[in-house]
Amino acid sequence: MNKTIAVIRGDGIGPEIVNEAIGVLDAVAKKFGHGFSYQEAPMGGCAIDSFGVPLPDSSLETCLNADSVLLGAVGGPKWDAQPSANRPERGLLKLRSAMGLYTNVRPARMFSDLAAACPLRSDIAARGIDFVVVRELIGGLYFGEHTTFEADGEQKAADVCSYSEHEVRRVARVAFDMARKRRGRVTSVDKANVLDTSRLWRRTVEEVAKDYPDVELLHMYVDNAAMQIVRDPSQFDVIVTENLFGDILSDEASQITGSIGMIPSSSMGEGTRGLYEPIHGSAPDIAGQDKANPIGTILAAAMMLRYSFDMAAEADAVESAVDQALKAGLRCGDILNGDGKLLGCKAMGAEIRARI
Ligand code: NAD
C-alpha cells in the first residue's frame, strides 16, 4: 500500500522524536512492502517564526490532503509571550477542529519491564495495566459558552456544558468498535446522578450498545472511576467518557503506567484519517540534547498503522520491537532505573528499527 503522511515536527524535542518514528515507519515499509511518503507541515512556534502564524494555510492543506498526520509536539518558552490567539497551541486546536477530530484515544499500558516505574503498590501493578481511554474531544464544557459577568455586586462566571445525542453516539461507536478488537468490555463514565448531560450520555450509550451485543457495557460515576483507576486498573478494557472527565482520567491513567515519554495518543474523526502524537509536550529542558525518549512517538506511529491504515501485523511488529528493546534492558534517561543501558534518542530509535 502507498500512504501519504503529513509530518508536523513542531518545536523542542519534536523534530528529534519524529525523526525516529519516521525511521521506524521506513523499516516497516521495507519489511512489509509498503510505500510511505512524507509531507512536511510546519506548525507551532517554528511556524510562527517562519510564517507569522502557528498553522499556515499550506500546512493545514497538507494535513487535510494526507492519509494521516504524525505530530511531535509544539510550544516552548520562546513563544509564551505571544498573544493567546497566536500561541503555538492554537495551531493544534485549529487543526483538530478543521480535521473534525471528535475522539481522542489514549492507551494506558504498563510494560512489564517498566513495572518499577509504576507508582501503584506492586500487588496492584502485578495484575497488569492495559486499557484505553476514549475521550470525546470537541464538545461539552470546553466548547460551550464561557462568560464572566457582574451580578449582585460581584463577579460571576459560567461555562456551559452541552451534548447532543449524535455527539455521544459517534464517540460511543468508536469505543464499542475498539472493545471488539480488544477484550470486549466498555465502561462508560459519567455523573448521571447529578448532570442532565450525563443522563443523556448514559441513555445514548445504552442505545448504541444494542448494536454491540457481544460487548459488555458497564456504567461508572466519574468520582468512582478516578478511584478505581488507582485501586484496580486491571478491571478496565475501554473507558469512554466526555471531554472534561476524559481530560482528567486520561492523565491519571497515563501517570500510573510510568513515564510520560512512553505514551502515544490518537485523535480520530469520520473516516480513517487521524492525528497521532505522543502525549507529552516539547520538553524544552532537554531539546537538542539527544536525550528525549522517542518511544511515545514510535508507538503513536504504530497506532496510525493499526487504526488509520488497517495494518495490524505492521503495528504488532512495531509494538513487539519496542517490547524487545525494553526486555534487552535498553532505556532512555526518563525510564532508566537500576542497571539498564542508557541510550539517547537516536540510538533508541536505531535499536527499535533493528528489531522490526
Ligand atoms: P512536557 O511534556 O514537554 O515536559 C514535562 C517533563 O517531562 C519535562 O521534564 C520533560 O523533559 C519530560 N519529558 C517530556 N517528554 C519527554 C520525552 N519524550 N522523553 C524524556 N522526557 C520527556 O511538558 P511542559 O514542560 O509542561 O511543556 C513544554 C511545552 O510543551 C509547553 O510549551 C507546552 O505548552 C507544550 N505542550 C505541547 C503539547 C502538544 O504539542 N501536544 C502537549 C503538552 C504541552
Residues whose N, C-alpha, C, O or C-beta is under 5 A from the ligand:
A	BS01	NAD	G72 A73 V74 G75 G76 G261 I279 H280 G281 S282 A283 P284 D285 I286 K291 A292 N293 D334
